[in-house]
Amino acid sequence: MRVLVVDESPERGELLREGLRQAGHEVTATLSSPVALLKTIDELAPDVIVIDTESPSRDVLEHLVVMSQHTPRPVVMFSSDATQETIRNVVRAGVSAYVVDGLSKELDEESAFALLRKTAMDRKQKLAEVARDLLMHRNSAQ
């Protein structure tokens, strides 16, 4: 999987990139802000976008809305902000998965895949259908 990482912290970004590489993914680029998000997506065509932030700023959310309209991609956001207002705002902006409490080594690829697989099995759907439904739900929530 080709992954675009957005992380304002160079240290955290490096840890995230290394973890993704160890899990067998290709990190296409790392951005320190979402300003060049659309251009980078057009140039590198990542499969998914991973954002790590203390709390998503309005600027980040606005860029995600534009990205969702022009070049939709699944977005996973790691944050330590658990307020209901923030969660509502990130869902409206098009975030596919919002993980509170930041990154942890315990959140490995096998666990994430198991969760997706369980959801697909519970719904009697293929993994691709679960992802498509998640994206459609996200777009209808906007």
C-alpha positions as CSV (number, residue, x, y, z in Angstrom):
1,M,0.0,0.0,0.0
2,R,1.2,3.5,-0.9
3,V,0.9,5.8,2.1
4,L,1.2,9.6,2.3
5,V,2.1,10.8,5.8
6,V,1.2,14.2,7.2
7,D,2.8,15.0,10.5
8,E,3.9,18.4,11.8
9,S,6.5,16.8,14.1
10,P,9.6,15.5,12.3
11,E,10.4,13.0,15.1
12,R,6.9,11.5,15.1
13,G,6.8,11.5,11.4
14,E,10.0,9.5,11.2
15,L,8.6,6.9,13.7
16,L,5.4,6.6,11.7
17,R,7.3,6.2,8.4
18,E,9.5,3.5,9.9
19,G,6.5,1.6,11.4
20,L,4.7,1.7,8.0
21,R,7.8,0.5,6.2
22,Q,8.3,-2.3,8.7
23,A,4.7,-3.3,8.0
24,G,5.5,-3.6,4.3
25,H,4.0,-0.3,3.1
26,E,5.6,2.2,0.8
27,V,5.7,5.8,2.2
28,T,5.4,8.0,-0.8
29,A,6.1,11.3,1.0
30,T,5.8,13.0,4.3
31,L,4.3,16.5,4.6
32,S,4.7,18.7,7.6
33,S,1.4,20.5,6.8
34,P,-1.6,19.8,4.5
35,V,-0.9,22.9,2.3
36,A,0.5,20.8,-0.6
37,L,-1.9,17.9,0.0
38,L,-3.8,18.0,-3.3
39,K,-0.7,18.6,-5.4
40,T,1.1,15.7,-3.7
41,I,-1.8,13.4,-4.1
42,D,-2.0,14.2,-7.8
43,E,1.7,13.6,-8.2
44,L,2.2,10.5,-6.1
45,A,-1.2,8.8,-6.1
46,P,-1.1,7.3,-2.6
47,D,-3.7,4.7,-1.6
48,V,-4.2,6.1,1.9
49,I,-3.3,9.2,3.9
50,V,-2.2,9.0,7.5
51,I,-2.3,12.1,9.6
52,D,-0.7,12.4,13.1
53,T,-1.6,15.5,15.0
54,E,-2.1,16.6,18.6
55,S,-5.4,18.2,17.6
56,P,-6.6,18.7,14.0
57,S,-6.6,22.4,13.1
58,R,-9.3,24.1,11.1
59,D,-6.7,24.5,8.3
60,V,-6.1,20.7,8.2
61,L,-9.8,20.0,8.1
62,E,-10.4,22.5,5.3
63,H,-7.7,20.9,3.2
64,L,-9.3,17.5,3.9
65,V,-12.7,18.7,2.7
66,V,-11.2,19.9,-0.6
67,M,-9.2,16.7,-1.0
68,S,-12.3,14.6,-0.4
69,Q,-14.2,16.5,-3.1
70,H,-11.4,16.4,-5.7
71,T,-9.3,13.3,-5.1
72,P,-11.0,11.2,-2.4
73,R,-8.7,8.8,-0.5
74,P,-9.2,7.0,2.8
75,V,-7.8,9.1,5.6
76,V,-6.6,7.8,9.0
77,M,-6.0,10.4,11.7
78,F,-4.2,9.8,14.9
79,S,-4.8,12.5,17.6
80,S,-5.0,13.0,21.3
81,D,-8.1,15.2,21.0
82,A,-11.2,13.2,22.1
83,T,-13.7,16.0,22.3
84,Q,-17.0,15.3,20.6
85,E,-16.9,18.5,18.6
86,T,-13.5,17.6,17.2
87,I,-14.7,14.1,16.3
88,R,-17.8,15.5,14.5
89,N,-15.6,18.0,12.6
90,V,-13.1,15.3,11.4
91,V,-15.9,13.0,10.2
92,R,-17.5,15.9,8.3
93,A,-14.1,16.7,6.8
94,G,-13.8,13.2,5.4
95,V,-11.6,11.3,7.9
96,S,-12.3,7.6,7.5
97,A,-10.9,6.6,10.8
98,Y,-10.1,8.8,13.8
99,V,-7.9,7.1,16.4
100,V,-7.7,8.9,19.8
101,D,-4.6,8.7,22.0
102,G,-2.1,8.9,19.2
103,L,0.1,6.2,17.8
104,S,1.0,3.1,19.6
105,K,3.0,0.0,18.7
106,E,0.1,-2.1,19.9
107,L,-2.0,-0.7,16.9
108,D,-0.3,-3.0,14.4
109,E,-1.3,-4.0,10.9
110,E,-2.6,-7.4,12.0
111,S,-5.0,-5.8,14.5
112,A,-6.2,-3.2,12.0
113,F,-6.7,-5.9,9.3
114,A,-8.5,-8.1,11.8
115,L,-10.9,-5.2,12.6
116,L,-11.6,-4.6,9.0
117,R,-12.1,-8.3,8.3
118,K,-14.4,-8.7,11.3
119,T,-16.5,-5.7,10.1
120,A,-16.7,-7.2,6.6
121,M,-17.7,-10.6,8.0
122,D,-20.3,-9.1,10.3
123,R,-21.8,-7.3,7.4
124,K,-21.3,-10.2,5.0
125,Q,-19.4,-7.9,2.7
126,K,-16.0,-7.9,1.0
127,L,-13.2,-5.7,2.5
128,A,-13.5,-3.4,-0.6
129,E,-17.2,-3.0,0.0
130,V,-16.6,-2.1,3.7
131,A,-14.1,0.6,2.6
132,R,-16.5,1.9,-0.1
133,D,-19.3,2.1,2.4
134,L,-17.1,3.9,4.9
135,L,-16.2,6.4,2.2
136,M,-19.9,6.8,1.1
137,H,-21.0,7.3,4.7
138,R,-18.3,9.9,5.2
139,N,-19.4,11.8,2.2
140,S,-23.1,11.7,3.2
141,A,-22.1,13.1,6.7
142,Q,-20.7,16.2,5.2
